[in-house]
Amino acid sequence: MTRQTIIASAALLLGACGTMGDLAPPRGELLPVKPLMARATPTPKQLLTSPAEAKPDRIDELMRRSAPRMSDRFDLPPPSGGAPDSPIEAEDEDEANATGPVKPE
């Protein structure tokens, strides 16, 4: 009879290990401080919830047929009609006087 009691109590103790409760900071500890621009201190559930940017939804929908793109009123060529000038970076004197790779003749 003691063997059955031990098995039953072990089963009860093992079943109690799976008990879940709300998360809370340890006794004597406080939640993290409120972020500077936040209106309120986040709760533990809010702290554990990842934002949508961290796990974006995956779109598996395939295109059924091709369609022409809609016009974009902001996709305009430069006013001069040519390619925009690239910015000129300041060159060091050492780089300007450095010998480049030798080209075979």
Backbone atoms as SQL, in Angstrom:
CREATE TABLE atoms (id INTEGER PRIMARY KEY, chain TEXT, resi INTEGER, resn TEXT, atom TEXT, x REAL, y REAL, z REAL);
INSERT INTO atoms VALUES
  (1, 'A', 1, 'MET', 'N', 0.827, -1.186, 0.000),
  (2, 'A', 1, 'MET', 'CA', 0.000, 0.000, 0.000),
  (3, 'A', 1, 'MET', 'C', 0.877, 1.257, 0.000),
  (4, 'A', 2, 'THR', 'N', 2.007, 1.232, 0.578),
  (5, 'A', 2, 'THR', 'CA', 2.883, 2.395, 0.592),
  (6, 'A', 2, 'THR', 'C', 3.428, 2.677, -0.802),
  (7, 'A', 3, 'ARG', 'N', 3.610, 1.622, -1.568),
  (8, 'A', 3, 'ARG', 'CA', 4.110, 1.817, -2.933),
  (9, 'A', 3, 'ARG', 'C', 3.083, 2.588, -3.766),
  (10, 'A', 4, 'GLN', 'N', 1.813, 2.281, -3.619),
  (11, 'A', 4, 'GLN', 'CA', 0.751, 2.982, -4.340),
  (12, 'A', 4, 'GLN', 'C', 0.654, 4.435, -3.881),
  (13, 'A', 5, 'THR', 'N', 0.843, 4.666, -2.618),
  (14, 'A', 5, 'THR', 'CA', 0.805, 6.023, -2.073),
  (15, 'A', 5, 'THR', 'C', 1.956, 6.851, -2.640),
  (16, 'A', 6, 'ILE', 'N', 3.130, 6.256, -2.732),
  (17, 'A', 6, 'ILE', 'CA', 4.297, 6.963, -3.272),
  (18, 'A', 6, 'ILE', 'C', 4.078, 7.297, -4.743),
  (19, 'A', 7, 'ILE', 'N', 3.539, 6.345, -5.496),
  (20, 'A', 7, 'ILE', 'CA', 3.285, 6.572, -6.924),
  (21, 'A', 7, 'ILE', 'C', 2.232, 7.657, -7.114),
  (22, 'A', 8, 'ALA', 'N', 1.167, 7.614, -6.302),
  (23, 'A', 8, 'ALA', 'CA', 0.097, 8.617, -6.415),
  (24, 'A', 8, 'ALA', 'C', 0.607, 10.005, -6.045),
  (25, 'A', 9, 'SER', 'N', 1.404, 10.093, -4.971),
  (26, 'A', 9, 'SER', 'CA', 1.923, 11.415, -4.577),
  (27, 'A', 9, 'SER', 'C', 2.925, 11.926, -5.605),
  (28, 'A', 10, 'ALA', 'N', 3.730, 11.041, -6.188),
  (29, 'A', 10, 'ALA', 'CA', 4.668, 11.462, -7.229),
  (30, 'A', 10, 'ALA', 'C', 3.911, 11.979, -8.453),
  (31, 'A', 11, 'ALA', 'N', 2.814, 11.333, -8.804),
  (32, 'A', 11, 'ALA', 'CA', 2.009, 11.782, -9.950),
  (33, 'A', 11, 'ALA', 'C', 1.404, 13.156, -9.666),
  (34, 'A', 12, 'LEU', 'N', 0.941, 13.380, -8.438),
  (35, 'A', 12, 'LEU', 'CA', 0.370, 14.687, -8.086),
  (36, 'A', 12, 'LEU', 'C', 1.439, 15.780, -8.110),
  (37, 'A', 13, 'LEU', 'N', 2.606, 15.491, -7.579),
  (38, 'A', 13, 'LEU', 'CA', 3.684, 16.474, -7.590),
  (39, 'A', 13, 'LEU', 'C', 4.142, 16.779, -9.004),
  (40, 'A', 14, 'LEU', 'N', 4.217, 15.749, -9.829),
  (41, 'A', 14, 'LEU', 'CA', 4.623, 15.959, -11.214),
  (42, 'A', 14, 'LEU', 'C', 3.572, 16.755, -11.976),
  (43, 'A', 15, 'GLY', 'N', 2.308, 16.523, -11.682),
  (44, 'A', 15, 'GLY', 'CA', 1.230, 17.282, -12.327),
  (45, 'A', 15, 'GLY', 'C', 1.232, 18.740, -11.910),
  (46, 'A', 16, 'ALA', 'N', 1.669, 19.028, -10.700),
  (47, 'A', 16, 'ALA', 'CA', 1.703, 20.406, -10.219),
  (48, 'A', 16, 'ALA', 'C', 2.820, 21.206, -10.867),
  (49, 'A', 17, 'CYS', 'N', 3.808, 20.532, -11.459),
  (50, 'A', 17, 'CYS', 'CA', 4.908, 21.249, -12.100),
  (51, 'A', 17, 'CYS', 'C', 4.430, 22.032, -13.315),
  (52, 'A', 18, 'GLY', 'N', 3.367, 21.606, -13.942),
  (53, 'A', 18, 'GLY', 'CA', 2.872, 22.264, -15.145),
  (54, 'A', 18, 'GLY', 'C', 1.934, 23.412, -14.858),
  (55, 'A', 19, 'THR', 'N', 1.716, 23.760, -13.597),
  (56, 'A', 19, 'THR', 'CA', 0.817, 24.853, -13.266),
  (57, 'A', 19, 'THR', 'C', 1.393, 26.156, -13.789),
  (58, 'A', 20, 'MET', 'N', 0.568, 26.907, -14.478),
  (59, 'A', 20, 'MET', 'CA', 1.031, 28.176, -15.040),
  (60, 'A', 20, 'MET', 'C', 0.266, 29.319, -14.395),
  (61, 'A', 21, 'GLY', 'N', 0.938, 30.394, -14.155),
  (62, 'A', 21, 'GLY', 'CA', 0.313, 31.574, -13.582),
  (63, 'A', 21, 'GLY', 'C', 0.794, 32.810, -14.313),
  (64, 'A', 22, 'ASP', 'N', 0.276, 33.943, -13.919),
  (65, 'A', 22, 'ASP', 'CA', 0.701, 35.199, -14.526),
  (66, 'A', 22, 'ASP', 'C', 2.155, 35.483, -14.157),
  (67, 'A', 23, 'LEU', 'N', 2.852, 36.087, -15.088),
  (68, 'A', 23, 'LEU', 'CA', 4.241, 36.456, -14.816),
  (69, 'A', 23, 'LEU', 'C', 4.291, 37.676, -13.914),
  (70, 'A', 24, 'ALA', 'N', 5.222, 37.679, -13.033),
  (71, 'A', 24, 'ALA', 'CA', 5.401, 38.809, -12.127),
  (72, 'A', 24, 'ALA', 'C', 6.889, 38.895, -11.798),
  (73, 'A', 25, 'PRO', 'N', 7.365, 40.081, -11.462),
  (74, 'A', 25, 'PRO', 'CA', 8.776, 40.184, -11.078),
  (75, 'A', 25, 'PRO', 'C', 9.002, 39.461, -9.751),
  (76, 'A', 26, 'PRO', 'N', 10.215, 39.008, -9.482),
  (77, 'A', 26, 'PRO', 'CA', 10.515, 38.351, -8.203),
  (78, 'A', 26, 'PRO', 'C', 10.216, 39.301, -7.034),
  (79, 'A', 27, 'ARG', 'N', 9.999, 38.713, -5.881),
  (80, 'A', 27, 'ARG', 'CA', 9.688, 39.531, -4.703),
  (81, 'A', 27, 'ARG', 'C', 10.830, 40.494, -4.419),
  (82, 'A', 28, 'GLY', 'N', 10.481, 41.712, -4.145),
  (83, 'A', 28, 'GLY', 'CA', 11.483, 42.727, -3.846),
  (84, 'A', 28, 'GLY', 'C', 12.029, 43.419, -5.087),
  (85, 'A', 29, 'GLU', 'N', 11.706, 42.925, -6.273),
  (86, 'A', 29, 'GLU', 'CA', 12.169, 43.522, -7.526),
  (87, 'A', 29, 'GLU', 'C', 11.017, 44.283, -8.176),
  (88, 'A', 30, 'LEU', 'N', 11.339, 45.265, -8.972),
  (89, 'A', 30, 'LEU', 'CA', 10.332, 46.044, -9.692),
  (90, 'A', 30, 'LEU', 'C', 10.399, 45.715, -11.175),
  (91, 'A', 31, 'LEU', 'N', 9.346, 46.065, -11.887),
  (92, 'A', 31, 'LEU', 'CA', 9.366, 45.942, -13.340),
  (93, 'A', 31, 'LEU', 'C', 10.389, 46.914, -13.907),
  (94, 'A', 32, 'PRO', 'N', 10.833, 46.707, -15.140),
  (95, 'A', 32, 'PRO', 'CA', 11.754, 47.673, -15.745),
  (96, 'A', 32, 'PRO', 'C', 11.129, 49.073, -15.750),
  (97, 'A', 33, 'VAL', 'N', 11.980, 50.084, -15.741),
  (98, 'A', 33, 'VAL', 'CA', 11.487, 51.451, -15.704),
  (99, 'A', 33, 'VAL', 'C', 10.749, 51.790, -16.995),
  (100, 'A', 34, 'LYS', 'N', 9.888, 52.769, -16.909),
  (101, 'A', 34, 'LYS', 'CA', 9.102, 53.207, -18.055),
  (102, 'A', 34, 'LYS', 'C', 10.016, 53.832, -19.096),
  (103, 'A', 35, 'PRO', 'N', 9.868, 53.425, -20.369),
  (104, 'A', 35, 'PRO', 'CA', 10.658, 54.073, -21.421),
  (105, 'A', 35, 'PRO', 'C', 10.356, 55.568, -21.482),
  (106, 'A', 36, 'LEU', 'N', 11.316, 56.359, -21.949),
  (107, 'A', 36, 'LEU', 'CA', 11.183, 57.818, -21.908),
  (108, 'A', 36, 'LEU', 'C', 9.940, 58.326, -22.637),
  (109, 'A', 37, 'MET', 'N', 9.653, 57.819, -23.827),
  (110, 'A', 37, 'MET', 'CA', 8.550, 58.355, -24.618),
  (111, 'A', 37, 'MET', 'C', 7.241, 57.581, -24.429),
  (112, 'A', 38, 'ALA', 'N', 7.221, 56.579, -23.536),
  (113, 'A', 38, 'ALA', 'CA', 6.023, 55.777, -23.322),
  (114, 'A', 38, 'ALA', 'C', 5.053, 56.520, -22.414),
  (115, 'A', 39, 'ARG', 'N', 3.773, 56.241, -22.594),
  (116, 'A', 39, 'ARG', 'CA', 2.756, 56.884, -21.749),
  (117, 'A', 39, 'ARG', 'C', 2.635, 56.188, -20.409),
  (118, 'A', 40, 'ALA', 'N', 2.866, 54.847, -20.401),
  (119, 'A', 40, 'ALA', 'CA', 2.740, 54.075, -19.165),
  (120, 'A', 40, 'ALA', 'C', 3.809, 52.992, -19.140),
  (121, 'A', 41, 'THR', 'N', 4.034, 52.434, -17.948),
  (122, 'A', 41, 'THR', 'CA', 4.987, 51.337, -17.821),
  (123, 'A', 41, 'THR', 'C', 4.367, 50.085, -18.436),
  (124, 'A', 42, 'PRO', 'N', 5.072, 49.390, -19.345),
  (125, 'A', 42, 'PRO', 'CA', 4.500, 48.199, -19.957),
  (126, 'A', 42, 'PRO', 'C', 4.330, 47.063, -18.951),
  (127, 'A', 43, 'THR', 'N', 3.297, 46.262, -19.151),
  (128, 'A', 43, 'THR', 'CA', 3.046, 45.098, -18.307),
  (129, 'A', 43, 'THR', 'C', 3.961, 43.955, -18.748),
  (130, 'A', 44, 'PRO', 'N', 4.116, 42.913, -17.911),
  (131, 'A', 44, 'PRO', 'CA', 4.944, 41.779, -18.342),
  (132, 'A', 44, 'PRO', 'C', 4.456, 41.161, -19.655),
  (133, 'A', 45, 'LYS', 'N', 3.150, 41.087, -19.858),
  (134, 'A', 45, 'LYS', 'CA', 2.625, 40.512, -21.101),
  (135, 'A', 45, 'LYS', 'C', 3.019, 41.376, -22.298),
  (136, 'A', 46, 'GLN', 'N', 2.957, 42.693, -22.145),
  (137, 'A', 46, 'GLN', 'CA', 3.356, 43.593, -23.230),
  (138, 'A', 46, 'GLN', 'C', 4.856, 43.489, -23.504),
  (139, 'A', 47, 'LEU', 'N', 5.656, 43.285, -22.460),
  (140, 'A', 47, 'LEU', 'CA', 7.095, 43.157, -22.653),
  (141, 'A', 47, 'LEU', 'C', 7.456, 41.875, -23.391),
  (142, 'A', 48, 'LEU', 'N', 6.666, 40.820, -23.217),
  (143, 'A', 48, 'LEU', 'CA', 6.951, 39.544, -23.862),
  (144, 'A', 48, 'LEU', 'C', 6.331, 39.423, -25.246),
  (145, 'A', 49, 'THR', 'N', 5.435, 40.324, -25.606),
  (146, 'A', 49, 'THR', 'CA', 4.810, 40.278, -26.924),
  (147, 'A', 49, 'THR', 'C', 5.723, 40.988, -27.915),
  (148, 'A', 50, 'SER', 'N', 6.114, 40.270, -28.972),
  (149, 'A', 50, 'SER', 'CA', 7.000, 40.884, -29.965),
  (150, 'A', 50, 'SER', 'C', 6.179, 41.752, -30.915),
  (151, 'A', 51, 'PRO', 'N', 6.745, 42.863, -31.391),
  (152, 'A', 51, 'PRO', 'CA', 6.010, 43.735, -32.301),
  (153, 'A', 51, 'PRO', 'C', 5.835, 43.077, -33.670),
  (154, 'A', 52, 'ALA', 'N', 4.939, 43.614, -34.470),
  (155, 'A', 52, 'ALA', 'CA', 4.653, 43.057, -35.793),
  (156, 'A', 52, 'ALA', 'C', 5.873, 43.110, -36.695),
  (157, 'A', 53, 'GLU', 'N', 6.757, 44.088, -36.494),
  (158, 'A', 53, 'GLU', 'CA', 7.954, 44.195, -37.320),
  (159, 'A', 53, 'GLU', 'C', 8.915, 43.040, -37.062),
  (160, 'A', 54, 'ALA', 'N', 8.865, 42.457, -35.865),
  (161, 'A', 54, 'ALA', 'CA', 9.775, 41.369, -35.535),
  (162, 'A', 54, 'ALA', 'C', 9.380, 40.070, -36.229),
  (163, 'A', 55, 'LYS', 'N', 8.079, 39.840, -36.404),
  (164, 'A', 55, 'LYS', 'CA', 7.598, 38.625, -37.059),
  (165, 'A', 55, 'LYS', 'C', 6.543, 39.007, -38.100),
  (166, 'A', 56, 'PRO', 'N', 6.946, 39.471, -39.270),
  (167, 'A', 56, 'PRO', 'CA', 5.950, 39.859, -40.263),
  (168, 'A', 56, 'PRO', 'C', 5.209, 38.638, -40.802),
  (169, 'A', 57, 'ASP', 'N', 3.962, 38.853, -41.204),
  (170, 'A', 57, 'ASP', 'CA', 3.179, 37.774, -41.789),
  (171, 'A', 57, 'ASP', 'C', 3.748, 37.413, -43.151),
  (172, 'A', 58, 'ARG', 'N', 3.753, 36.139, -43.434),
  (173, 'A', 58, 'ARG', 'CA', 4.252, 35.676, -44.718),
  (174, 'A', 58, 'ARG', 'C', 3.098, 35.611, -45.701),
  (175, 'A', 59, 'ILE', 'N', 3.335, 36.096, -46.899),
  (176, 'A', 59, 'ILE', 'CA', 2.308, 36.076, -47.934),
  (177, 'A', 59, 'ILE', 'C', 2.706, 35.021, -48.952),
  (178, 'A', 60, 'ASP', 'N', 1.919, 33.962, -49.028),
  (179, 'A', 60, 'ASP', 'CA', 2.215, 32.877, -49.952),
  (180, 'A', 60, 'ASP', 'C', 1.342, 32.935, -51.197),
  (181, 'A', 61, 'GLU', 'N', 0.617, 34.004, -51.362),
  (182, 'A', 61, 'GLU', 'CA', -0.280, 34.106, -52.505),
  (183, 'A', 61, 'GLU', 'C', 0.534, 34.349, -53.777),
  (184, 'A', 62, 'LEU', 'N', 0.364, 33.483, -54.743),
  (185, 'A', 62, 'LEU', 'CA', 1.063, 33.626, -56.010),
  (186, 'A', 62, 'LEU', 'C', 0.251, 34.503, -56.953),
  (187, 'A', 63, 'MET', 'N', 0.945, 35.154, -57.855),
  (188, 'A', 63, 'MET', 'CA', 0.235, 35.950, -58.852),
  (189, 'A', 63, 'MET', 'C', -0.429, 35.000, -59.841),
  (190, 'A', 64, 'ARG', 'N', -1.672, 35.200, -60.099),
  (191, 'A', 64, 'ARG', 'CA', -2.404, 34.343, -61.030),
  (192, 'A', 64, 'ARG', 'C', -2.142, 34.766, -62.477),
  (193, 'A', 65, 'ARG', 'N', -2.018, 36.056, -62.703),
  (194, 'A', 65, 'ARG', 'CA', -1.731, 36.567, -64.048),
  (195, 'A', 65, 'ARG', 'C', -1.003, 37.900, -63.892),
  (196, 'A', 66, 'SER', 'N', -0.222, 38.228, -64.886),
  (197, 'A', 66, 'SER', 'CA', 0.523, 39.473, -64.799),
  (198, 'A', 66, 'SER', 'C', -0.395, 40.640, -65.102),
  (199, 'A', 67, 'ALA', 'N', -0.093, 41.756, -64.508),
  (200, 'A', 67, 'ALA', 'CA', -0.883, 42.962, -64.726),
  (201, 'A', 67, 'ALA', 'C', 0.083, 44.129, -64.867),
  (202, 'A', 68, 'PRO', 'N', -0.243, 45.105, -65.704),
  (203, 'A', 68, 'PRO', 'CA', 0.642, 46.266, -65.835),
  (204, 'A', 68, 'PRO', 'C', 0.686, 47.045, -64.524),
  (205, 'A', 69, 'ARG', 'N', 1.834, 47.642, -64.279),
  (206, 'A', 69, 'ARG', 'CA', 1.976, 48.445, -63.071),
  (207, 'A', 69, 'ARG', 'C', 1.166, 49.722, -63.198),
  (208, 'A', 70, 'MET', 'N', 0.676, 50.166, -62.067),
  (209, 'A', 70, 'MET', 'CA', -0.041, 51.439, -62.043),
  (210, 'A', 70, 'MET', 'C', 0.996, 52.550, -62.121),
  (211, 'A', 71, 'SER', 'N', 0.641, 53.649, -62.731),
  (212, 'A', 71, 'SER', 'CA', 1.589, 54.744, -62.877),
  (213, 'A', 71, 'SER', 'C', 1.867, 55.381, -61.516),
  (214, 'A', 72, 'ASP', 'N', 3.098, 55.816, -61.348),
  (215, 'A', 72, 'ASP', 'CA', 3.526, 56.450, -60.113),
  (216, 'A', 72, 'ASP', 'C', 3.837, 57.901, -60.435),
  (217, 'A', 73, 'ARG', 'N', 3.065, 58.807, -59.880),
  (218, 'A', 73, 'ARG', 'CA', 3.253, 60.220, -60.232),
  (219, 'A', 73, 'ARG', 'C', 4.546, 60.791, -59.666),
  (220, 'A', 74, 'PHE', 'N', 5.192, 60.083, -58.737),
  (221, 'A', 74, 'PHE', 'CA', 6.448, 60.561, -58.170),
  (222, 'A', 74, 'PHE', 'C', 7.665, 59.973, -58.881),
  (223, 'A', 75, 'ASP', 'N', 7.475, 59.041, -59.799),
  (224, 'A', 75, 'ASP', 'CA', 8.584, 58.437, -60.533),
  (225, 'A', 75, 'ASP', 'C', 8.856, 59.276, -61.776),
  (226, 'A', 76, 'LEU', 'N', 9.513, 60.421, -61.593),
  (227, 'A', 76, 'LEU', 'CA', 9.753, 61.366, -62.677),
  (228, 'A', 76, 'LEU', 'C', 11.243, 61.445, -62.992),
  (229, 'A', 77, 'PRO', 'N', 11.598, 61.736, -64.233),
  (230, 'A', 77, 'PRO', 'CA', 13.016, 61.932, -64.555),
  (231, 'A', 77, 'PRO', 'C', 13.498, 63.254, -63.970),
  (232, 'A', 78, 'PRO', 'N', 14.808, 63.430, -63.862),
  (233, 'A', 78, 'PRO', 'CA', 15.330, 64.705, -63.359),
  (234, 'A', 78, 'PRO', 'C', 14.915, 65.854, -64.280),
  (235, 'A', 79, 'PRO', 'N', 14.790, 67.076, -63.760),
  (236, 'A', 79, 'PRO', 'CA', 14.361, 68.211, -64.578),
  (237, 'A', 79, 'PRO', 'C', 15.288, 68.475, -65.762),
  (238, 'A', 80, 'SER', 'N', 16.590, 68.179, -65.619),
  (239, 'A', 80, 'SER', 'CA', 17.522, 68.450, -66.712),
  (240, 'A', 80, 'SER', 'C', 17.410, 67.394, -67.812),
  (241, 'A', 81, 'GLY', 'N', 16.779, 66.270, -67.513),
  (242, 'A', 81, 'GLY', 'CA', 16.631, 65.224, -68.502),
  (243, 'A', 81, 'GLY', 'C', 17.752, 64.214, -68.469),
  (244, 'A', 82, 'GLY', 'N', 18.846, 64.494, -67.779),
  (245, 'A', 82, 'GLY', 'CA', 19.982, 63.577, -67.703),
  (246, 'A', 82, 'GLY', 'C', 20.045, 62.917, -66.339),
  (247, 'A', 83, 'ALA', 'N', 21.071, 62.121, -66.173),
  (248, 'A', 83, 'ALA', 'CA', 21.277, 61.467, -64.888),
  (249, 'A', 83, 'ALA', 'C', 21.752, 62.501, -63.868),
  (250, 'A', 84, 'PRO', 'N', 21.389, 62.331, -62.594),
  (251, 'A', 84, 'PRO', 'CA', 21.848, 63.288, -61.582),
  (252, 'A', 84, 'PRO', 'C', 23.351, 63.190, -61.391),
  (253, 'A', 85, 'ASP', 'N', 23.962, 64.327, -61.074),
  (254, 'A', 85, 'ASP', 'CA', 25.411, 64.359, -60.842),
  (255, 'A', 85, 'ASP', 'C', 25.736, 63.613, -59.562),
  (256, 'A', 86, 'SER', 'N', 26.832, 62.869, -59.594),
  (257, 'A', 86, 'SER', 'CA', 27.258, 62.173, -58.383),
  (258, 'A', 86, 'SER', 'C', 28.052, 63.162, -57.536),
  (259, 'A', 87, 'PRO', 'N', 27.957, 63.040, -56.214),
  (260, 'A', 87, 'PRO', 'CA', 28.685, 63.983, -55.360),
  (261, 'A', 87, 'PRO', 'C', 30.189, 63.761, -55.474),
  (262, 'A', 88, 'ILE', 'N', 30.924, 64.853, -55.456),
  (263, 'A', 88, 'ILE', 'CA', 32.382, 64.788, -55.530),
  (264, 'A', 88, 'ILE', 'C', 32.909, 64.693, -54.113),
  (265, 'A', 89, 'GLU', 'N', 33.654, 63.622, -53.850),
  (266, 'A', 89, 'GLU', 'CA', 34.197, 63.437, -52.511),
  (267, 'A', 89, 'GLU', 'C', 35.582, 64.057, -52.444),
  (268, 'A', 90, 'ALA', 'N', 35.905, 64.561, -51.297),
  (269, 'A', 90, 'ALA', 'CA', 37.224, 65.163, -51.101),
  (270, 'A', 90, 'ALA', 'C', 38.282, 64.073, -51.171),
  (271, 'A', 91, 'GLU', 'N', 39.314, 64.314, -51.933),
  (272, 'A', 91, 'GLU', 'CA', 40.384, 63.336, -52.064),
  (273, 'A', 91, 'GLU', 'C', 41.576, 63.771, -51.241),
  (274, 'A', 92, 'ASP', 'N', 42.215, 62.818, -50.613),
  (275, 'A', 92, 'ASP', 'CA', 43.445, 63.116, -49.881),
  (276, 'A', 92, 'ASP', 'C', 44.575, 63.262, -50.886),
  (277, 'A', 93, 'GLU', 'N', 45.576, 64.053, -50.527),
  (278, 'A', 93, 'GLU', 'CA', 46.730, 64.227, -51.415),
  (279, 'A', 93, 'GLU', 'C', 47.468, 62.912, -51.613),
  (280, 'A', 94, 'ASP', 'N', 47.512, 62.084, -50.568),
  (281, 'A', 94, 'ASP', 'CA', 48.210, 60.796, -50.682),
  (282, 'A', 94, 'ASP', 'C', 47.524, 59.904, -51.708),
  (283, 'A', 95, 'GLU', 'N', 46.194, 59.904, -51.712),
  (284, 'A', 95, 'GLU', 'CA', 45.465, 59.062, -52.651),
  (285, 'A', 95, 'GLU', 'C', 45.602, 59.591, -54.077),
  (286, 'A', 96, 'ALA', 'N', 45.635, 60.911, -54.228),
  (287, 'A', 96, 'ALA', 'CA', 45.712, 61.502, -55.578),
  (288, 'A', 96, 'ALA', 'C', 47.079, 61.236, -56.208),
  (289, 'A', 97, 'ASN', 'N', 48.156, 61.168, -55.396),
  (290, 'A', 97, 'ASN', 'CA', 49.500, 60.971, -55.921),
  (291, 'A', 97, 'ASN', 'C', 49.927, 59.512, -55.926),
  (292, 'A', 98, 'ALA', 'N', 49.071, 58.632, -55.433),
  (293, 'A', 98, 'ALA', 'CA', 49.439, 57.222, -55.355),
  (294, 'A', 98, 'ALA', 'C', 49.489, 56.626, -56.750),
  (295, 'A', 99, 'THR', 'N', 50.427, 55.727, -56.958),
  (296, 'A', 99, 'THR', 'CA', 50.569, 55.056, -58.236),
  (297, 'A', 99, 'THR', 'C', 49.527, 53.953, -58.329),
  (298, 'A', 100, 'GLY', 'N', 48.800, 53.929, -59.405),
  (299, 'A', 100, 'GLY', 'CA', 47.741, 52.923, -59.586),
  (300, 'A', 100, 'GLY', 'C', 48.315, 51.630, -60.124),
  (301, 'A', 101, 'PRO', 'N', 47.437, 50.710, -60.465),
  (302, 'A', 101, 'PRO', 'CA', 47.894, 49.434, -61.007),
  (303, 'A', 101, 'PRO', 'C', 48.558, 49.626, -62.373),
  (304, 'A', 102, 'VAL', 'N', 49.515, 48.808, -62.656),
  (305, 'A', 102, 'VAL', 'CA', 50.245, 48.899, -63.928),
  (306, 'A', 102, 'VAL', 'C', 49.434, 48.213, -65.010),
  (307, 'A', 103, 'LYS', 'N', 49.230, 48.883, -66.133),
  (308, 'A', 103, 'LYS', 'CA', 48.492, 48.294, -67.240),
  (309, 'A', 103, 'LYS', 'C', 49.492, 47.795, -68.293),
  (310, 'A', 104, 'PRO', 'N', 49.346, 46.555, -68.713),
  (311, 'A', 104, 'PRO', 'CA', 50.268, 46.060, -69.755),
  (312, 'A', 104, 'PRO', 'C', 49.986, 46.739, -71.092),
  (313, 'A', 105, 'GLU', 'N', 51.018, 46.975, -71.868),
  (314, 'A', 105, 'GLU', 'CA', 50.852, 47.653, -73.160),
  (315, 'A', 105, 'GLU', 'C', 50.790, 46.678, -74.296);
